[in-house]
């Protein structure tokens, strides 16, 4: 399942993505707050509400911008931007800033803040920081730190109170979530379960993984012959493929092939045809239309991930990989250029390239 030179992650591409993220994770404006006011005192600037995740146009994009930087630093320790990434994390991932993010969540009317998309990305960031902790017990090269060695903590440990708050939100929410959300945007529940499962695996949280597994089975196990009515005008997720990717991660590996064959039975015939055609992006300066570049990149991610489950001798494998390359080719050149896409698209490109 080798990738071509244009669709593999290399240091040059990693550096381009890192420069883009470093340019927006601390860029406070423009900013689109997802904010529940409880009174006039809540009229504050984004940085005062969110001392860590105030950049990147919105909270969730800032979170996954940090995930991108942490991931690239682990995979390319000698990245030209490595020192700047370390300085950023040392300045931003502090106990005081984490306490500020937690304070925002404490308001009783903010229980639905960033549900479930931002929740899932925060857990994926925590999973990546946990990988750093295991690899480098002193955290991400804390040479910038001035506090005594006995007081040093890894970034995973520093972020842990915020991580725990979002884990709790999954435990509180999923038991009462009777129905899945199948839209191709932030509210999609399959995407959230998939990312949260990676965190559960990274930290060996068996109870969280079981909660996610049971909910995935409850929501999706009886789905069959998916018609893939997509894309809609602002999708950045394939509701069909992300459901399949969610089930690949959470189902018993012996049961998944049968489920997938029922869910998308005609992949060998390249049906549903819409899943094999990259979306057309008519205006990349329009934030909603620019979502469609994200759809192409997230489809590429899902196709590559699903191909792993087919096996090299399965006739669907080259079909899936060809579809992935086609979608990458349509949108990878447009990850940077206009801020409406630049503040987030590299994250989805990284998901696809790493898959």
N, C-alpha and C positions, 0 to 999 in steps of 0.2 A: 504494500500500500504506500509506495513511495510518492512523495509530492514533487511537483516541478519546482524549478528554481524560483518561479514567480509566486508560488503558493506555500513556501516553507518559511518558517520563522528564522531569521538570521540577525546578526548583530546590527546590520545597517537598518533593517526594518524596526528592530527593537529600539534603536536610538531615535528613529523618527517618531515612534509612538511615545517614547519617554519625553522627548522635547515638547510634544503637543500637550501631554498631561501636565508637565511642569508649568506650562504656560497658562493652564486654566484652573488647577485645583485651588490656587489661592487668588484667583481673579474673582472679586466679589460681585462685579457688575458687568453685564446685565444679570439680573437674578429674578427667578420665578419662585417665590416662596409658596410652599404648601403649608399654610399656617392658619390655625384656628385661634381667633382673637377671643380672649376672655375679658378684655377691658382695654381702656386707653393705654395702660402701661405696657401692653404687648406690642405697641407700635415701635419696633426697634429695627435696626439694620440687620441684615443676614448674619454678619459676624457676631453680633451680640446674642442672637438666638442660638447660633451653631458655631462654637469656637473652633471646631475642627473642620466641619464639612460645610463651609459657607461659600465655596467657589463653584466653578463648573456649571453655572446657570441654575442648578437645582441640587438639592441635598443628595439624592440617590446617584446622580452623575458624579458628584464629588467623591462619594464613597467608592464607586467602582473605578474612579481615576486613581485613588490610592491603591486599590487592589492591583491595577495594571502596573503601577510603579513598583510595588513590592514583588510582584511576580517576575517582572523583567530583571530586577536586581538579583533575585535568586537564580534565575536561569542564565544571566549574563553578568557575573560579579564584576567584570572589568569594563562594563558599559561606560562610555565617555561621560554619561550623566550620573554615574554611581555616587560620586561625592555629593552632588546636589540633592539627590534622592535621600541620602542619609541625613543631610542637614534638615531637609524638610520634615522627615519623620521625627527627628529629635526635637524640632521646634514645635511640632503640632500634636504628636501623640504623647501627651503629658497627662498626669493625673488630674491636674486642674482643668484642662480642656475636656477630658472625659467627664468630669463632674458637671461641667457646663452643659454638655450634650444630654446627660442624664436628667438634669434639672428641667430641661425643655420637655422631656417625656413625662414628667411627673404630673402635669396638669391632667385632670380627669377627662377633659374633652378631647385629648390628643391620643386616645387609644388606637385610632385608625390611622395615625400618622405614618405615611409611606407603606401602608399595608397592601400587598405582601412584598412588593418589588424591592423597596429599600431594606426591608427586614432581611431578605435573602442575600442581598449584596453585602450587608454588614457582616453577616455570618460567613460569606465567602472570603471577605477581607480577613476576618479573624482566622479562618482556616489557613490562609496564606501566611499570616504572621506566626501561626503555630508551626508551620513548616520551617520558617526562619528560626524559631526558638529551638527546635530540635537540631537544626543544622549548626546554629551559632548561639550557644547558651547565653552569650552576652548581648544578644539581640542583633539588630542590623548594624554591625560595626559601629559601636557606640564611641568611637574615638572623639566625637564632638562633645560628648557628655562631660560635665564638670563636677557632677555630684560624686560622692565617694562610692567606690566599687561595691561596698556592702549595701548601698541603697539602690543599686541599679536593678531594674527589672526589664524583662523583654517587653517588646511592644505588645505581644499577645497578652501578657499579664497586665499591662497597663490598660489595655482596652477591655479587659475581661468584665468589668462591671457593666459596660454598655452592651457587650455581647450577651451577658446573662439576661439583661432586660429584654432583648429581642428574642432570645430562646424562650423566655417565659411567655412572650406574646404569641409565639407559635402554639405553645401548650394551651394558652387560654382561648385562642381563636379557632384552631382547627376542629376541636370537638363540636363546636356549634356551627361550623360552616357546612351546611347541609348540601350545598350544590357547588360544583366547580365554576370557575370563571374561564371561559374559553376564548375571550377576546385576544387579539394579537398585540396588546399593549401592556402597560404596567400592571394591570390587575389580573393578568393570567396566573392561575394558581399552579399549573404544571411547572412553569418556569421556577416559581418560588420553591416548590418541593424539590426540584432537581438541584438547585444551588444549595439549599439547606441540607440536603443529604450529603453533599460533599463536606460540609462543615462537620456533620455528625460523624462521618467516617474519619475525618482528620483528627478529631479529639476523642474518638471511641465512645461517643455518647449513644449507647444502645437504645435507651428509652426514647430519645428524640428520633433516631432512625426508625424505630418501630412505629411511632406516631405518624411519621411521614409515609411509611410503607402502607399502613392500614388505611390512611386517608386516600392515597393514590389508588389502592385497590377498590375502595368504596366508590370513588368518583369515576374511574376509568376502566375497570376490568371488563365490563360488559360492552364497551364500545367496539363496533365492527363496521367495516365497509365505509371508512371515512371519506366523505365527498370533498373535503378540503375547499370550502367556500372562502377562498382567500386569493389575493390580498384585498383587504379593505384599504381605504385611502390613507390611513396613518399607522398601519401595522408595522412593527419592527420585530415581531415574533411570528413564526408560523404556528398557528394553533394546532395544526396536525402534527408537524414534526416535533415540536417541543413536548407534546403529550407523549409521543413515542420515546423521546429521549428520557423523559421523566420515568416512564415505565421500565426502560432499559436499566436505569440506575436502581430502581426500587423493587422490581419484581424478582422472584426467584429466577436465576439465570436459565434454569431448565424450562421454565414456563414462559419466558419472554418470547422465544421464537414463535410459538403457537399463537400467542396473543397478537404479535406483530403481523403475522400472516393473515389473521382475521381482520385486523384494523386497517391495514393497507395491503390488500391482497393482490394488487395488479402492478406492483413496482417493476416487475420484469418487463411489462408492456409500457412502462413510463406513464402510468396513470395513477392518480389524477394528474393530468398534463400540467396544471398550474404549478405543481410542486417542482417542476423541472424547468420552468421559465423564470428567469430573473425579473423582478419587478422593475418597471420603468420609473425613473426619478426625474420628473419634469422641471423641478425648481429646488435646488439644494439650499437656497436662502430661506425657504419656507420650512419652519421647524417641523411641521407635521408631515409634509411631503418628504422631507429628508429622512423621516423614519424608515422609508422604504429601502434606503441603503442599509439600514440596520437589519431589515428583513432579509435582504440578500446575504448579509454576513452571518446572521444567526441560522439561516437555512444551511449555509455551508458548514457551520459548526455541527449542526444536527446530522446532516448527511454523512460527514466524516465519522462522527461518533457512532452512528448506527451501523456504518459499514463494518466496524470492528466486530459487531455481533453476528454478521452474516457469515464470515469466514472467507478466506481467499478463493475458495473454489465455488462459491455461490455466485450465480449469474447476476444477482442484484448488486454485488460488491462494485464491479467497475461502473455500473450504471449510477450508483450512489456517489462514487468518487468523481465521476464526470460531472454530475449535477453540482457537486460542491465546487469544483473548479470553475464551472460556468458562473455560478453566483459570486464567487470570489472575484473573478475577472470583471464582473459588472460593477462592483462597488469598492474593491480594495483601493483603486487609484483615487477615490474620493473621500478617504478617511479624514484628510485635512484639506483646508482651503476656505471653508465658510464656517463660522463659529456655530451655526445651528447644528452642524454635524460634528465639527471638530471637538466639541466639549464632551463627546461620548463615544463616537463611532470606533475609535481605536480599541476600545474594550472588547467590542464584539468581533472586531478583526482578530484580536489576540485569542479569543476563545476558538475561533475557526482555525487559525494557524497552528495553535498548540494541539488541536484535535488530531 
